[in-house]
Amino acid sequence: MRPKRWSFANALAVVSLTLLLASDASAQPKYKVIATIDGGLWSGLTFDSKGNLYGVTTGGGDSGHGSIFELKRGSKGAWTVTTLHSFDGTHGYTPNGGLIFDEAGNLYGTTPEGGAYSHGTVFELTPGSASWTFTVIYDFCAQYGCPDGENPNAALIMDKGGNLYGTAPGGGSYGWGAAFELTSGSSGWNEIVLHSFAGPPKDGGAVYAPLTFGGASSLYGTTAEGGRYENGNYGDGTVFKLTPTAGGGWRERVLFSFDGGDGQGPTRGLLFDGSGNLYGTTAGGGKVCLGDLCGTMFKLARTSGGRWVHSVLYNFATPQHGFEPITGVVSDQAGNLYGTTATGGTGSCFDRCGVVYKLAPGVDGKWIYAVLHEFSGPSESPPDGTLILDGKGNLYGTALSVVYEITP
């Protein structure tokens, strides 16, 4: 039998298929470890104006109490790690929240332990010609019961006037935590408690997440506990809003209370989109997977009447696709959301090692979930820091002892 002759159409089809496969291969996310840092990377990173990265380790440093580090990219793409400060155990220690910059290039952060009263600090790191100067600008719990809050565990945010805002999971007037503001004056920094959380059933409690700015100077955040649905425990958490009042105070409003089935235990901050919708994650709750509650990605949309409507965008109910999303999310210019899970995937850890995921808006309001990377071993688990994006759309994050880059 004579072999079939290839036509021009056959050849064109093969070329098209080859180009398509090559395009798909090149489009696969690329994971790269850019630095290995000991001490425990439990929080996210921040960029300076030159594209250098900064973060903290919970342990390690000269005294084993944590450190602040800089990652600087060289001309050939290699990154150099420099320790800017080592915590000594007295002036705060075990930093577990991210850092922020002010316009002058000073860094600010929190420690949940240490300080003058052993209940945490807010610190400033000021650059100099040869080194950085570390200063504790506020010590928590000067009074019995810590009415000013205790053990701050999240990153701060700063307004245009240079005032700092943050949260503390404990203390406050009722012991359920506090949201606070720090203002700088001639005599140093002064703290104002914006709200003391009262716990269930009317309020939230245990504020582990940073605050987020909204319109009209309002602040938004989550509590890991509290809310209307106690379910025999401390409550499944809330989303709240803080609004400044005409008299100089602040008014709190609970926007949503989780009931377990729609999510449980939000421990990270919120993300606003351009339409004023809020996005976040819960570490537990949602649909059941293998007998465990595995977490959700949720959205809160504001109606024209001012009411907020909750919807679950994704249930983390399949272990091999990741579950327990304990970090917040970031968004690119196309509206895609990116985050990490502490467990799940296919790694060799006890509960698998976690993943980096992408959630893309689809048609008819449906979202498409994809795993970008699966962490492989204990040295990379859990990936506990919320991701950040550079101007080219590359993702950067931390995973216990590594700093990594993902090119989507």
HELIX and SHEET records of a PDB file:
HELIX    1   1 PHE A    8  SER A   26  1                                  19    
HELIX    2   2 GLY A  215  SER A  217  5                                   3    
HELIX    3   3 PRO A  319  HIS A  321  5                                   3    
HELIX    4   4 VAL A  363  GLY A  365  5                                   3    
HELIX    5   5 PRO A  378  GLU A  380  5                                   3    
SHEET    1   A 3 LYS A  30  LEU A  41  0                                        
SHEET    2   A 3 LEU A 395  THR A 407 -1                                        
SHEET    3   A 3 ILE A 388  LEU A 389 -1                                        
SHEET    1   B 4 THR A  46  PHE A  47  0                                        
SHEET    2   B 4 LEU A  53  THR A  57 -1                                        
SHEET    3   B 4 SER A  67  ARG A  73 -1                                        
SHEET    4   B 4 TRP A  79  SER A  86 -1                                        
SHEET    1   C 4 ILE A 100  PHE A 101  0                                        
SHEET    2   C 4 LEU A 107  THR A 111 -1                                        
SHEET    3   C 4 THR A 121  PRO A 127 -1                                        
SHEET    4   C 4 TRP A 132  ASP A 139 -1                                        
SHEET    1   D 4 ILE A 157  MET A 158  0                                        
SHEET    2   D 4 LEU A 164  ALA A 168 -1                                        
SHEET    3   D 4 ALA A 178  GLY A 185 -1                                        
SHEET    4   D 4 GLY A 188  SER A 196 -1                                        
SHEET    1   E 2 GLY A 204  GLY A 205  0                                        
SHEET    2   E 2 GLU A 225  GLY A 226 -1                                        
SHEET    1   F 4 THR A 212  PHE A 213  0                                        
SHEET    2   F 4 LEU A 219  THR A 223 -1                                        
SHEET    3   F 4 THR A 238  PRO A 244 -1                                        
SHEET    4   F 4 TRP A 250  SER A 257 -1                                        
SHEET    1   G 4 LEU A 271  PHE A 272  0                                        
SHEET    2   G 4 LEU A 278  THR A 282 -1                                        
SHEET    3   G 4 THR A 296  ARG A 302 -1                                        
SHEET    4   G 4 TRP A 308  ASN A 315 -1                                        
SHEET    1   H 2 VAL A 288  CYS A 289  0                                        
SHEET    2   H 2 ASP A 292  LEU A 293 -1                                        
SHEET    1   I 4 VAL A 330  SER A 331  0                                        
SHEET    2   I 4 LEU A 337  THR A 340 -1                                        
SHEET    3   I 4 VAL A 355  PRO A 361 -1                                        
SHEET    4   I 4 TRP A 367  GLU A 374 -1                                        
END                                                                             
